[in-house]
Amino acid sequence: MIKKTLYFENPAYLSMKNKQLIIKLPEIEKNDSLTDSFKKNIIKSIPLEDIGVVVLDNKQITITHSLIEELLSNNCALITCNGNHMPFGLNLPLSGNTVQSERFQAQIEASLPLKKQLWQQTIQTKIKNQAHVLASKRNVVVNNMLAWAGQVKSGDSDNLEARSAAYYWKNIFPQIEGFTRYREGMPPNNLLNYGYAILRAIIARSLVASGLLPTLGIHHHNRYNAYCLADDIMEPYRPFVDKLVVEIIDGKTDFEELSKEIKIKMLNIPVMDVMINEQRSPLMIAAGQTAASLAKCYSGESRKIAYPCFET
């Protein structure tokens, strides 16, 4: 089942009753000109089991502890935004799988050759997906990128990821003079940052559900990063966010600021169609398949991660 992504940008009081998320709006509650029956009817409820991601983007949102507990019990990713309306914090359950201890141990004991092979697969798929975006949206020659994907060695020792990235970002936004991919850089870096933050939450949620530790990566190993593995596994998924950003810009939308219109489009990332295991699937479901396949790699049941690609 595809889980819902909920976004709250206005003041709200969020609580739980009978396994339902209860949404109350303070401006309605405090309005004495409205009847009690109207106020009661305006209260919304959503089954908690249907929710996959919740984004809180207003400092006047109140959320009860019991609701947070139940959301995490249902493996929901709870995202909080900062004063700039950018995703800033991520809450996930500490225990998301019945054999979590066993899978933690397999993950910790993974050999360096295995991790290098997994990173090789990761970068190969990422470059191929980047090539698809350039070819389909920019009609750019990508034979070089496809060649680089085929030349990626174990651990990407030749750093073909960086070579591909340089070519990719040079060509993806030709209408924006001087564009470079940089977190604090000019727009549409703001859109990319927002989309990647949503994607990161989806991947981290899937890893936890598969009993894996998001902190312990196969390549990323920043001591200050609590989501190294999520950052590793999301790499082949990034081009799907890039494609969405390209479509937003090509649609002549004002992208200097993260408008409500843009955020609504970004919050569709979990339900974007991808191809995985030769079948079309929503991105959130695909992320679960990727995480499950990674767990099998750690346990020795498989040597290949199931990653998504674009439909040809």
N, C-alpha and C positions, 0 to 999 in steps of 0.2 A: 504494500500500500504506500502511495506517495504521501509523505507527511507535509503538513501545512507550514508555511513560513509566515510568521506574524510580525508586523512592524508597528510600533507605537511611537508617534511623534508628538502627540498632544498629552496634556496632563491626564492621568488615569489612575484608578485604584484597581489593582489586580489581586484577586484572591481566588480561593478554591472552595468548591462545594460539590459533594457527590461526584468526585473525579472529573469535575468540569472547571475550566478556567472561567472565572466570572469577571466581566469588564464593567466597571462603573466609571462614569465621567463626572468629575467634580463640578464642572460648570452646570451640569444638569441637576446634580444632587442639591446644590446650593441655590438654585433658582426657585424662589418662593412663588413665582407666578405660575409654575407648572403644577398640575395635579399629581397626587401620589400615584394614581393609576398610570399616568403617562410616564412618570419616572420609573415605575416598576417595569413597564413594557420596553423601555429603552435599554435596560440592562441586557448585555449579550453574554452568552455562554458557549464554550467550545469544548468538546471532549479532549481531555489531556492526551489520550492515546493517539490522537490525530495530529499532534503538534511535533514538528521536528526541529524548528529554529524559531527563537523569539528574539527580536531586536528592540531594545529599549533606547529611545532617542529623545528623552526629555527629562530634565532634572526634577520635574514635578510629578514623576511617576512613583507611586507607592506600590510595592509588591510584598506580599506576606511571606514569611519564612516557610509556612506549610506548602504554599504554592511552589516556591523554589525547590523544596525537597521533592515534591511530587513530579515536577518537570524533569529534574535530574534522574529520578527513579525511572522515568520513561525515556531516558537517554536523549533528552532534548538539549540542544546547544543554546545557551542563554548568553546573548551578546549585549554588552552595554557600550554606549557611544559617549564620546567626550564633548566638550563645549563646541568643537568644530563640526559636530555631527558625523564624526568618523568612528567606525568600530574601534573600541579601545580595550575592552576586557572580554574574556570568554570563560564561562562556567561550564564544566563537564563533570559527570559522575566519576568518582574514584574507582568504582567497581562497575564494569559494564558487561561482564561475561562470566559464566559459571566456572570456566576453567582458566580464569585470568592468571592465577599464580603459575600454572604450567606454561602458559604462553609467554608470560613475562620472562621465565627462565630460558625458554627457547630463544627468545629475542635477545636476551643478554649474552647468551652463549654463541650467537651467530658468528661464524668465522669471517675473517676479513675477505677471503676470496668470494664468499657468498655475497657479502654486502657490495663488493665491487661489481659483481655480475648483475645484481639487482639495480645498481646505479647505472650500469651500461644500458639495461633495458629501459630504464626511466628516461634517460637522455635521448636515446634513439626515438622513442615514441614522442617525446616533447618536440624534437626537431621536425619530425614528420608532420605533426599537427600544426606547427608554426608554418611549415611549407604550404600546407593546405590553405591556411588563412590568406597568405600572400597570393597564392595562385588564384583562389576563388574570389577574393575581394579586391585585389590590386593588379591582377593579371601580370604579376611579376615572374620572371624566370626563376625557377626554384630547383633546377637540376643540380646546382651546386649544393643546396641544402640536403637534397635527397642523397647525394653522394656522401656528404658529411655524416648523415645518419647511419649509412652503411659502414662507415669507417670508425665509428665510435668503438673504442677498445674497453676492456674491463676497467671500471673505475673512471672512465673518460680521461685517461692519462694525458691525452693530447689537448684536452680542454676544448673540444669541438663545440660544446655548449656555448662557450663565450664567442667563438667565431660565428656560429649561427645567430646568436643574439645580436651581434653587431650588424649583420646584414638585415636581420628581421626588423629591428627597430628603425633602421635607416629608411626602410621602404614602406612601413605600415601606415604612417600618417604623412604622406607626401604633401598634403595641403597645409601642414603646420611647419613653418620654417624654423629650423634649428631645434626640432624636437629631439629630446633624449629621454630614455627611460630612467627616471630618478624619482625616488619616493617623494622628495620635497620639490620636485620640478614643476614646470608649467603644465597646465591642463593639456591633454586629458589624463595626466598622471593621477589627478584626484579621482577620476572615474575608475581607473585601474586599481588604485589602492582600495577603494570601497569594494569593488568586485572581488578582489583577491581576499579581502578580509572575510567576506561571506563564504567564499570557497574554502578558505582555511578552516572555518568553523565546521563546514560540512564534512571535510576530510577528517578532522580531529574527532568528530562525533562518530564517524564510521570506524575509525581505528579503535576507539574505546569499546564500541559495540562488539568488535572482534577480539577483545581481550588483549589488546596491544598497548604499549606505553608510548604515548605521543611524543614524549621527551627524548627518547633514545632513537636517534636517526640512523640511517644507513650511509649518509654522506654529511649532512649538516651536523655540526657539533658545537655550536656556540654555547658556552657555559651559561649564558644569560637567557637562552631561548628555551622556553618550556615546551615548545612544539616543533622540535627539530624533525621528527618523523613526519608530521603533517606537512611541513614545508618541503620535505623530500617528495612525498607521494603526490602532492598537488601539482608538481611541475608539468606533467603531461596534460593536466586539466586547465592550466592557465590560458592556452590559446582559445578555449571556448569563451572565456571572459573577454579576451582580446577581440574576438569576432563580434561579440555583443557591443563592445565599445565602438568598434569601427562602424557598425550599423547605426548606432546612435548619432555619431558624428556625421556620417553620410546622409542621415535624415534631416540635416540642417538644424538640429537641436542645439540650443545655446548650452555649451558644456563648460563654461567658465566657472559655474557654481553647480554644486550638487542639488539640483532642484528636486521637488517632490516627484515630478514626472520621470526623471532619470532614476531615482531611487526605486520607484515602482518597477521599472524595467529590470534593474539590478536584482531585485528580490525575486525575480523569476529564474535566477540561476539554478536553484535546486531542481527545477522541473524542465530545464533545457534538454532537448533530445541529443543523445550521443549514441554511438555504436560501440557495443562491447560484447565480446564473445559472439560476434556476427549477428547481434540482435539490437534493435533500437530500444533504448531505455532512458528514463529520466536520469539526469546527472546524479541526484541523490542516491538512487538505487544502484547506479553504476559504482559510486564511491564505496558502497557496502560490499560489492563484488570485488573491487580492487583490494579492500582491506582484508577480506576473507582469503583471497588468493595469497596475499603477503603472509598471513598467518600460516598458511600451508607451506610456504617457502621456508619459513623459520623452523617448522616442525620436520622438514625433510620430505613432506608429501609431494612437493612440487618444486620446480626450478624456475617457474615463470610467473610474473605478475600479470594479472588481467587489467590492462589499461584501455581507456576509451580512444576512439578515433572518430573522425568525421565520416558521415555517410558519403559515399562516392556516387 
